[in-house]
Amino acid sequence: MKCEICNAEVANSEEMKLHMEREHPLDERGDEELEKPDMMPEAEEAAPPIVPGKN
């Protein structure tokens, strides 16, 4: 496997995890490596709830 940040070669995913923890800690990677939150629709755009017996 190859590190996407520094192109270092590692043997497997476990070695990649260790490499990332040692060489590229989260505080140095910045926001670009973090997952983006799901985009939730605004409350007024969401459909009204379905109420059994009323819809």
mmCIF file as Biopython writes it, N, C-alpha, C and O atoms, coordinates in Angstrom:
data_model
#
loop_
_atom_site.group_PDB
_atom_site.id
_atom_site.type_symbol
_atom_site.label_atom_id
_atom_site.label_alt_id
_atom_site.label_comp_id
_atom_site.label_asym_id
_atom_site.label_entity_id
_atom_site.label_seq_id
_atom_site.pdbx_PDB_ins_code
_atom_site.Cartn_x
_atom_site.Cartn_y
_atom_site.Cartn_z
_atom_site.occupancy
_atom_site.B_iso_or_equiv
_atom_site.auth_seq_id
_atom_site.auth_asym_id
_atom_site.pdbx_PDB_model_num
ATOM 1   N N  . MET A ? 1  ? 0.845   -1.179 0.000  1.0 0.0 1  A 1 
ATOM 2   C CA . MET A ? 1  ? 0.000   0.000  0.000  1.0 0.0 1  A 1 
ATOM 3   C C  . MET A ? 1  ? 0.888   1.238  0.000  1.0 0.0 1  A 1 
ATOM 4   O O  . MET A ? 1  ? 2.020   1.211  0.482  1.0 0.0 1  A 1 
ATOM 5   N N  . LYS A ? 2  ? 0.350   2.322  -0.549 1.0 0.0 2  A 1 
ATOM 6   C CA . LYS A ? 2  ? 1.097   3.566  -0.631 1.0 0.0 2  A 1 
ATOM 7   C C  . LYS A ? 2  ? 0.350   4.672  0.104  1.0 0.0 2  A 1 
ATOM 8   O O  . LYS A ? 2  ? -0.859  4.830  -0.066 1.0 0.0 2  A 1 
ATOM 9   N N  . CYS A ? 3  ? 1.070   5.435  0.919  1.0 0.0 3  A 1 
ATOM 10  C CA . CYS A ? 3  ? 0.493   6.557  1.648  1.0 0.0 3  A 1 
ATOM 11  C C  . CYS A ? 3  ? 0.123   7.661  0.660  1.0 0.0 3  A 1 
ATOM 12  O O  . CYS A ? 3  ? 0.940   8.058  -0.170 1.0 0.0 3  A 1 
ATOM 13  N N  . GLU A ? 4  ? -1.112  8.153  0.756  1.0 0.0 4  A 1 
ATOM 14  C CA . GLU A ? 4  ? -1.572  9.208  -0.144 1.0 0.0 4  A 1 
ATOM 15  C C  . GLU A ? 4  ? -0.939  10.561 0.171  1.0 0.0 4  A 1 
ATOM 16  O O  . GLU A ? 4  ? -0.952  11.462 -0.668 1.0 0.0 4  A 1 
ATOM 17  N N  . ILE A ? 5  ? -0.388  10.708 1.371  1.0 0.0 5  A 1 
ATOM 18  C CA . ILE A ? 5  ? 0.196   11.984 1.763  1.0 0.0 5  A 1 
ATOM 19  C C  . ILE A ? 5  ? 1.661   12.081 1.363  1.0 0.0 5  A 1 
ATOM 20  O O  . ILE A ? 5  ? 2.085   13.079 0.779  1.0 0.0 5  A 1 
ATOM 21  N N  . CYS A ? 6  ? 2.447   11.027 1.680  1.0 0.0 6  A 1 
ATOM 22  C CA . CYS A ? 6  ? 3.893   11.118 1.426  1.0 0.0 6  A 1 
ATOM 23  C C  . CYS A ? 6  ? 4.410   10.056 0.458  1.0 0.0 6  A 1 
ATOM 24  O O  . CYS A ? 6  ? 5.611   9.999  0.193  1.0 0.0 6  A 1 
ATOM 25  N N  . ASN A ? 7  ? 3.525   9.219  -0.073 1.0 0.0 7  A 1 
ATOM 26  C CA . ASN A ? 7  ? 3.884   8.161  -1.014 1.0 0.0 7  A 1 
ATOM 27  C C  . ASN A ? 7  ? 4.791   7.077  -0.432 1.0 0.0 7  A 1 
ATOM 28  O O  . ASN A ? 7  ? 5.434   6.345  -1.185 1.0 0.0 7  A 1 
ATOM 29  N N  . ALA A ? 8  ? 4.851   6.963  0.899  1.0 0.0 8  A 1 
ATOM 30  C CA . ALA A ? 8  ? 5.636   5.897  1.529  1.0 0.0 8  A 1 
ATOM 31  C C  . ALA A ? 8  ? 4.947   4.561  1.277  1.0 0.0 8  A 1 
ATOM 32  O O  . ALA A ? 8  ? 3.719   4.484  1.279  1.0 0.0 8  A 1 
ATOM 33  N N  . GLU A ? 9  ? 5.726   3.520  1.063  1.0 0.0 9  A 1 
ATOM 34  C CA . GLU A ? 9  ? 5.203   2.176  0.841  1.0 0.0 9  A 1 
ATOM 35  C C  . GLU A ? 9  ? 5.116   1.451  2.181  1.0 0.0 9  A 1 
ATOM 36  O O  . GLU A ? 9  ? 6.068   1.466  2.962  1.0 0.0 9  A 1 
ATOM 37  N N  . VAL A ? 10 ? 3.962   0.810  2.448  1.0 0.0 10 A 1 
ATOM 38  C CA . VAL A ? 10 ? 3.788   -0.014 3.636  1.0 0.0 10 A 1 
ATOM 39  C C  . VAL A ? 10 ? 3.199   -1.353 3.210  1.0 0.0 10 A 1 
ATOM 40  O O  . VAL A ? 10 ? 2.614   -1.463 2.133  1.0 0.0 10 A 1 
ATOM 41  N N  . ALA A ? 11 ? 3.353   -2.369 4.054  1.0 0.0 11 A 1 
ATOM 42  C CA . ALA A ? 11 ? 2.984   -3.733 3.685  1.0 0.0 11 A 1 
ATOM 43  C C  . ALA A ? 11 ? 1.483   -3.987 3.646  1.0 0.0 11 A 1 
ATOM 44  O O  . ALA A ? 11 ? 1.001   -4.702 2.767  1.0 0.0 11 A 1 
ATOM 45  N N  . ASN A ? 12 ? 0.734   -3.406 4.593  1.0 0.0 12 A 1 
ATOM 46  C CA . ASN A ? 12 ? -0.691  -3.723 4.671  1.0 0.0 12 A 1 
ATOM 47  C C  . ASN A ? 12 ? -1.453  -2.600 5.373  1.0 0.0 12 A 1 
ATOM 48  O O  . ASN A ? 12 ? -0.867  -1.586 5.754  1.0 0.0 12 A 1 
ATOM 49  N N  . SER A ? 13 ? -2.766  -2.789 5.540  1.0 0.0 13 A 1 
ATOM 50  C CA . SER A ? 13 ? -3.592  -1.734 6.129  1.0 0.0 13 A 1 
ATOM 51  C C  . SER A ? 13 ? -3.240  -1.469 7.587  1.0 0.0 13 A 1 
ATOM 52  O O  . SER A ? 13 ? -3.346  -0.335 8.055  1.0 0.0 13 A 1 
ATOM 53  N N  . GLU A ? 14 ? -2.822  -2.507 8.308  1.0 0.0 14 A 1 
ATOM 54  C CA . GLU A ? 14 ? -2.421  -2.301 9.701  1.0 0.0 14 A 1 
ATOM 55  C C  . GLU A ? 14 ? -1.162  -1.443 9.778  1.0 0.0 14 A 1 
ATOM 56  O O  . GLU A ? 14 ? -1.061  -0.550 10.619 1.0 0.0 14 A 1 
ATOM 57  N N  . GLU A ? 15 ? -0.202  -1.721 8.897  1.0 0.0 15 A 1 
ATOM 58  C CA . GLU A ? 15 ? 1.006   -0.894 8.832  1.0 0.0 15 A 1 
ATOM 59  C C  . GLU A ? 15 ? 0.664   0.535  8.401  1.0 0.0 15 A 1 
ATOM 60  O O  . GLU A ? 15 ? 1.275   1.490  8.880  1.0 0.0 15 A 1 
ATOM 61  N N  . MET A ? 16 ? -0.308  0.681  7.501  1.0 0.0 16 A 1 
ATOM 62  C CA . MET A ? 16 ? -0.725  2.018  7.063  1.0 0.0 16 A 1 
ATOM 63  C C  . MET A ? 16 ? -1.314  2.802  8.231  1.0 0.0 16 A 1 
ATOM 64  O O  . MET A ? 16 ? -1.038  3.991  8.394  1.0 0.0 16 A 1 
ATOM 65  N N  . LYS A ? 17 ? -2.129  2.127  9.041  1.0 0.0 17 A 1 
ATOM 66  C CA . LYS A ? 17 ? -2.715  2.785  10.209 1.0 0.0 17 A 1 
ATOM 67  C C  . LYS A ? 17 ? -1.617  3.272  11.151 1.0 0.0 17 A 1 
ATOM 68  O O  . LYS A ? 17 ? -1.661  4.407  11.624 1.0 0.0 17 A 1 
ATOM 69  N N  . LEU A ? 18 ? -0.650  2.429  11.420 1.0 0.0 18 A 1 
ATOM 70  C CA . LEU A ? 18 ? 0.468   2.811  12.285 1.0 0.0 18 A 1 
ATOM 71  C C  . LEU A ? 18 ? 1.276   3.955  11.674 1.0 0.0 18 A 1 
ATOM 72  O O  . LEU A ? 18 ? 1.672   4.886  12.376 1.0 0.0 18 A 1 
ATOM 73  N N  . HIS A ? 19 ? 1.518   3.882  10.370 1.0 0.0 19 A 1 
ATOM 74  C CA . HIS A ? 19 ? 2.251   4.937  9.666  1.0 0.0 19 A 1 
ATOM 75  C C  . HIS A ? 19 ? 1.519   6.270  9.802  1.0 0.0 19 A 1 
ATOM 76  O O  . HIS A ? 19 ? 2.129   7.297  10.097 1.0 0.0 19 A 1 
ATOM 77  N N  . MET A ? 20 ? 0.206   6.240  9.584  1.0 0.0 20 A 1 
ATOM 78  C CA . MET A ? 20 ? -0.579  7.476  9.661  1.0 0.0 20 A 1 
ATOM 79  C C  . MET A ? 20 ? -0.536  8.066  11.067 1.0 0.0 20 A 1 
ATOM 80  O O  . MET A ? 20 ? -0.416  9.280  11.229 1.0 0.0 20 A 1 
ATOM 81  N N  . GLU A ? 21 ? -0.633  7.211  12.081 1.0 0.0 21 A 1 
ATOM 82  C CA . GLU A ? 21 ? -0.586  7.697  13.464 1.0 0.0 21 A 1 
ATOM 83  C C  . GLU A ? 21 ? 0.773   8.298  13.808 1.0 0.0 21 A 1 
ATOM 84  O O  . GLU A ? 21 ? 0.856   9.316  14.495 1.0 0.0 21 A 1 
ATOM 85  N N  . ARG A ? 22 ? 1.847   7.650  13.319 1.0 0.0 22 A 1 
ATOM 86  C CA . ARG A ? 22 ? 3.208   8.120  13.618 1.0 0.0 22 A 1 
ATOM 87  C C  . ARG A ? 22 ? 3.610   9.326  12.785 1.0 0.0 22 A 1 
ATOM 88  O O  . ARG A ? 22 ? 4.090   10.325 13.320 1.0 0.0 22 A 1 
ATOM 89  N N  . GLU A ? 23 ? 3.414   9.233  11.485 1.0 0.0 23 A 1 
ATOM 90  C CA . GLU A ? 23 ? 3.949   10.229 10.557 1.0 0.0 23 A 1 
ATOM 91  C C  . GLU A ? 23 ? 3.001   11.383 10.233 1.0 0.0 23 A 1 
ATOM 92  O O  . GLU A ? 23 ? 3.447   12.484 9.911  1.0 0.0 23 A 1 
ATOM 93  N N  . HIS A ? 24 ? 1.706   11.133 10.316 1.0 0.0 24 A 1 
ATOM 94  C CA . HIS A ? 24 ? 0.732   12.157 9.934  1.0 0.0 24 A 1 
ATOM 95  C C  . HIS A ? 24 ? -0.385  12.242 10.974 1.0 0.0 24 A 1 
ATOM 96  O O  . HIS A ? 24 ? -1.531  11.903 10.677 1.0 0.0 24 A 1 
ATOM 97  N N  . PRO A ? 25 ? -0.061  12.695 12.195 1.0 0.0 25 A 1 
ATOM 98  C CA . PRO A ? 25 ? -1.106  12.780 13.226 1.0 0.0 25 A 1 
ATOM 99  C C  . PRO A ? 25 ? -2.232  13.722 12.791 1.0 0.0 25 A 1 
ATOM 100 O O  . PRO A ? 25 ? -2.012  14.634 11.994 1.0 0.0 25 A 1 
ATOM 101 N N  . LEU A ? 26 ? -3.423  13.499 13.313 1.0 0.0 26 A 1 
ATOM 102 C CA . LEU A ? 26 ? -4.592  14.287 12.917 1.0 0.0 26 A 1 
ATOM 103 C C  . LEU A ? 26 ? -4.384  15.784 13.057 1.0 0.0 26 A 1 
ATOM 104 O O  . LEU A ? 26 ? -4.820  16.545 12.193 1.0 0.0 26 A 1 
ATOM 105 N N  . ASP A ? 27 ? -3.726  16.229 14.128 1.0 0.0 27 A 1 
ATOM 106 C CA . ASP A ? 27 ? -3.547  17.668 14.324 1.0 0.0 27 A 1 
ATOM 107 C C  . ASP A ? 27 ? -2.663  18.302 13.247 1.0 0.0 27 A 1 
ATOM 108 O O  . ASP A ? 27 ? -2.736  19.512 13.030 1.0 0.0 27 A 1 
ATOM 109 N N  . GLU A ? 28 ? -1.838  17.512 12.575 1.0 0.0 28 A 1 
ATOM 110 C CA . GLU A ? 28 ? -1.004  18.044 11.490 1.0 0.0 28 A 1 
ATOM 111 C C  . GLU A ? 28 ? -1.681  17.951 10.131 1.0 0.0 28 A 1 
ATOM 112 O O  . GLU A ? 28 ? -1.337  18.697 9.214  1.0 0.0 28 A 1 
ATOM 113 N N  . ARG A ? 29 ? -2.645  17.037 9.995  1.0 0.0 29 A 1 
ATOM 114 C CA . ARG A ? 29 ? -3.294  16.823 8.704  1.0 0.0 29 A 1 
ATOM 115 C C  . ARG A ? 29 ? -4.283  17.915 8.359  1.0 0.0 29 A 1 
ATOM 116 O O  . ARG A ? 29 ? -4.472  18.220 7.181  1.0 0.0 29 A 1 
ATOM 117 N N  . GLY A ? 30 ? -4.921  18.513 9.354  1.0 0.0 30 A 1 
ATOM 118 C CA . GLY A ? 30 ? -5.889  19.563 9.072  1.0 0.0 30 A 1 
ATOM 119 C C  . GLY A ? 30 ? -7.245  19.020 8.679  1.0 0.0 30 A 1 
ATOM 120 O O  . GLY A ? 30 ? -7.477  17.812 8.722  1.0 0.0 30 A 1 
ATOM 121 N N  . ASP A ? 31 ? -8.142  19.915 8.293  1.0 0.0 31 A 1 
ATOM 122 C CA . ASP A ? 31 ? -9.522  19.570 8.007  1.0 0.0 31 A 1 
ATOM 123 C C  . ASP A ? 31 ? -9.699  18.760 6.728  1.0 0.0 31 A 1 
ATOM 124 O O  . ASP A ? 31 ? -10.696 18.050 6.604  1.0 0.0 31 A 1 
ATOM 125 N N  . GLU A ? 32 ? -8.783  18.835 5.780  1.0 0.0 32 A 1 
ATOM 126 C CA . GLU A ? 32 ? -8.998  18.148 4.503  1.0 0.0 32 A 1 
ATOM 127 C C  . GLU A ? 32 ? -9.046  16.638 4.652  1.0 0.0 32 A 1 
ATOM 128 O O  . GLU A ? 32 ? -9.593  15.959 3.783  1.0 0.0 32 A 1 
ATOM 129 N N  . GLU A ? 33 ? -8.487  16.087 5.734  1.0 0.0 33 A 1 
ATOM 130 C CA . GLU A ? 33 ? -8.511  14.646 5.937  1.0 0.0 33 A 1 
ATOM 131 C C  . GLU A ? 33 ? -9.734  14.186 6.717  1.0 0.0 33 A 1 
ATOM 132 O O  . GLU A ? 33 ? -9.995  12.985 6.793  1.0 0.0 33 A 1 
ATOM 133 N N  . LEU A ? 34 ? -10.491 15.117 7.301  1.0 0.0 34 A 1 
ATOM 134 C CA . LEU A ? 34 ? -11.654 14.736 8.082  1.0 0.0 34 A 1 
ATOM 135 C C  . LEU A ? 34 ? -12.860 14.530 7.184  1.0 0.0 34 A 1 
ATOM 136 O O  . LEU A ? 34 ? -12.986 15.169 6.139  1.0 0.0 34 A 1 
ATOM 137 N N  . GLU A ? 35 ? -13.737 13.641 7.594  1.0 0.0 35 A 1 
ATOM 138 C CA . GLU A ? 35 ? -14.951 13.407 6.811  1.0 0.0 35 A 1 
ATOM 139 C C  . GLU A ? 35 ? -15.838 14.632 6.869  1.0 0.0 35 A 1 
ATOM 140 O O  . GLU A ? 35 ? -15.928 15.309 7.894  1.0 0.0 35 A 1 
ATOM 141 N N  . LYS A ? 36 ? -16.491 14.905 5.755  1.0 0.0 36 A 1 
ATOM 142 C CA . LYS A ? 36 ? -17.440 16.006 5.689  1.0 0.0 36 A 1 
ATOM 143 C C  . LYS A ? 36 ? -18.775 15.522 6.257  1.0 0.0 36 A 1 
ATOM 144 O O  . LYS A ? 36 ? -19.190 14.400 5.967  1.0 0.0 36 A 1 
ATOM 145 N N  . PRO A ? 37 ? -19.461 16.350 7.065  1.0 0.0 37 A 1 
ATOM 146 C CA . PRO A ? 37 ? -20.762 15.923 7.588  1.0 0.0 37 A 1 
ATOM 147 C C  . PRO A ? 37 ? -21.782 15.822 6.461  1.0 0.0 37 A 1 
ATOM 148 O O  . PRO A ? 37 ? -21.682 16.521 5.453  1.0 0.0 37 A 1 
ATOM 149 N N  . ASP A ? 38 ? -22.755 14.954 6.642  1.0 0.0 38 A 1 
ATOM 150 C CA . ASP A ? 38 ? -23.818 14.835 5.646  1.0 0.0 38 A 1 
ATOM 151 C C  . ASP A ? 38 ? -24.587 16.142 5.570  1.0 0.0 38 A 1 
ATOM 152 O O  . ASP A ? 38 ? -24.777 16.828 6.574  1.0 0.0 38 A 1 
ATOM 153 N N  . MET A ? 39 ? -25.021 16.470 4.379  1.0 0.0 39 A 1 
ATOM 154 C CA . MET A ? 39 ? -25.793 17.686 4.193  1.0 0.0 39 A 1 
ATOM 155 C C  . MET A ? 39 ? -27.247 17.386 4.535  1.0 0.0 39 A 1 
ATOM 156 O O  . MET A ? 39 ? -27.904 16.596 3.858  1.0 0.0 39 A 1 
ATOM 157 N N  . MET A ? 40 ? -27.733 18.012 5.572  1.0 0.0 40 A 1 
ATOM 158 C CA . MET A ? 40 ? -29.118 17.819 5.987  1.0 0.0 40 A 1 
ATOM 159 C C  . MET A ? 40 ? -29.959 18.954 5.411  1.0 0.0 40 A 1 
ATOM 160 O O  . MET A ? 40 ? -29.521 20.105 5.408  1.0 0.0 40 A 1 
ATOM 161 N N  . PRO A ? 41 ? -31.161 18.646 4.924  1.0 0.0 41 A 1 
ATOM 162 C CA . PRO A ? 41 ? -32.021 19.710 4.409  1.0 0.0 41 A 1 
ATOM 163 C C  . PRO A ? 41 ? -32.475 20.610 5.553  1.0 0.0 41 A 1 
ATOM 164 O O  . PRO A ? 41 ? -32.564 20.174 6.700  1.0 0.0 41 A 1 
ATOM 165 N N  . GLU A ? 42 ? -32.756 21.851 5.236  1.0 0.0 42 A 1 
ATOM 166 C CA . GLU A ? 42 ? -33.254 22.787 6.231  1.0 0.0 42 A 1 
ATOM 167 C C  . GLU A ? 42 ? -34.626 22.329 6.710  1.0 0.0 42 A 1 
ATOM 168 O O  . GLU A ? 42 ? -35.341 21.641 5.981  1.0 0.0 42 A 1 
ATOM 169 N N  . ALA A ? 43 ? -34.995 22.703 7.918  1.0 0.0 43 A 1 
ATOM 170 C CA . ALA A ? 43 ? -36.252 22.244 8.517  1.0 0.0 43 A 1 
ATOM 171 C C  . ALA A ? 43 ? -37.456 22.611 7.655  1.0 0.0 43 A 1 
ATOM 172 O O  . ALA A ? 43 ? -38.360 21.791 7.495  1.0 0.0 43 A 1 
ATOM 173 N N  . GLU A ? 44 ? -37.492 23.829 7.092  1.0 0.0 44 A 1 
ATOM 174 C CA . GLU A ? 44 ? -38.650 24.233 6.300  1.0 0.0 44 A 1 
ATOM 175 C C  . GLU A ? 44 ? -38.705 23.497 4.956  1.0 0.0 44 A 1 
ATOM 176 O O  . GLU A ? 44 ? -39.767 23.452 4.335  1.0 0.0 44 A 1 
ATOM 177 N N  . GLU A ? 45 ? -37.610 22.928 4.500  1.0 0.0 45 A 1 
ATOM 178 C CA . GLU A ? 45 ? -37.583 22.183 3.256  1.0 0.0 45 A 1 
ATOM 179 C C  . GLU A ? 45 ? -38.000 20.729 3.448  1.0 0.0 45 A 1 
ATOM 180 O O  . GLU A ? 45 ? -38.397 20.071 2.487  1.0 0.0 45 A 1 
ATOM 181 N N  . ALA A ? 46 ? -37.915 20.221 4.672  1.0 0.0 46 A 1 
ATOM 182 C CA . ALA A ? 46 ? -38.230 18.822 4.947  1.0 0.0 46 A 1 
ATOM 183 C C  . ALA A ? 46 ? -39.730 18.592 4.850  1.0 0.0 46 A 1 
ATOM 184 O O  . ALA A ? 46 ? -40.528 19.477 5.160  1.0 0.0 46 A 1 
ATOM 185 N N  . ALA A ? 47 ? -40.100 17.409 4.421  1.0 0.0 47 A 1 
ATOM 186 C CA . ALA A ? 47 ? -41.519 17.044 4.325  1.0 0.0 47 A 1 
ATOM 187 C C  . ALA A ? 47 ? -42.090 16.935 5.729  1.0 0.0 47 A 1 
ATOM 188 O O  . ALA A ? 47 ? -41.376 16.569 6.663  1.0 0.0 47 A 1 
ATOM 189 N N  . PRO A ? 48 ? -43.376 17.249 5.889  1.0 0.0 48 A 1 
ATOM 190 C CA . PRO A ? 48 ? -43.982 17.129 7.222  1.0 0.0 48 A 1 
ATOM 191 C C  . PRO A ? 48 ? -44.033 15.661 7.632  1.0 0.0 48 A 1 
ATOM 192 O O  . PRO A ? 48 ? -44.084 14.779 6.774  1.0 0.0 48 A 1 
ATOM 193 N N  . PRO A ? 49 ? -44.018 15.391 8.938  1.0 0.0 49 A 1 
ATOM 194 C CA . PRO A ? 49 ? -44.031 14.003 9.383  1.0 0.0 49 A 1 
ATOM 195 C C  . PRO A ? 49 ? -45.348 13.311 9.027  1.0 0.0 49 A 1 
ATOM 196 O O  . PRO A ? 49 ? -46.400 13.945 8.947  1.0 0.0 49 A 1 
ATOM 197 N N  . ILE A ? 50 ? -45.263 12.016 8.818  1.0 0.0 50 A 1 
ATOM 198 C CA . ILE A ? 50 ? -46.461 11.224 8.521  1.0 0.0 50 A 1 
ATOM 199 C C  . ILE A ? 50 ? -47.057 10.774 9.847  1.0 0.0 50 A 1 
ATOM 200 O O  . ILE A ? 50 ? -46.396 10.115 10.650 1.0 0.0 50 A 1 
ATOM 201 N N  . VAL A ? 51 ? -48.328 11.144 10.066 1.0 0.0 51 A 1 
ATOM 202 C CA . VAL A ? 51 ? -49.021 10.776 11.299 1.0 0.0 51 A 1 
ATOM 203 C C  . VAL A ? 51 ? -50.053 9.722  10.946 1.0 0.0 51 A 1 
ATOM 204 O O  . VAL A ? 51 ? -50.970 9.994  10.171 1.0 0.0 51 A 1 
ATOM 205 N N  . PRO A ? 52 ? -49.921 8.509  11.504 1.0 0.0 52 A 1 
ATOM 206 C CA . PRO A ? 52 ? -50.879 7.446  11.195 1.0 0.0 52 A 1 
ATOM 207 C C  . PRO A ? 52 ? -52.312 7.885  11.517 1.0 0.0 52 A 1 
ATOM 208 O O  . PRO A ? 52 ? -52.574 8.460  12.573 1.0 0.0 52 A 1 
ATOM 209 N N  . GLY A ? 53 ? -53.231 7.605  10.593 1.0 0.0 53 A 1 
ATOM 210 C CA . GLY A ? 53 ? -54.626 7.951  10.782 1.0 0.0 53 A 1 
ATOM 211 C C  . GLY A ? 53 ? -54.988 9.356  10.346 1.0 0.0 53 A 1 
ATOM 212 O O  . GLY A ? 53 ? -56.170 9.686  10.244 1.0 0.0 53 A 1 
ATOM 213 N N  . LYS A ? 54 ? -53.992 10.189 10.087 1.0 0.0 54 A 1 
ATOM 214 C CA . LYS A ? 54 ? -54.257 11.569 9.678  1.0 0.0 54 A 1 
ATOM 215 C C  . LYS A ? 54 ? -53.842 11.819 8.243  1.0 0.0 54 A 1 
ATOM 216 O O  . LYS A ? 54 ? -54.265 12.818 7.662  1.0 0.0 54 A 1 
ATOM 217 N N  . ASN A ? 55 ? -53.027 10.953 7.640  1.0 0.0 55 A 1 
ATOM 218 C CA . ASN A ? 55 ? -52.559 11.156 6.268  1.0 0.0 55 A 1 
ATOM 219 C C  . ASN A ? 55 ? -53.269 10.229 5.334  1.0 0.0 55 A 1 
ATOM 220 O O  . ASN A ? 55 ? -53.012 10.249 4.130  1.0 0.0 55 A 1 
#
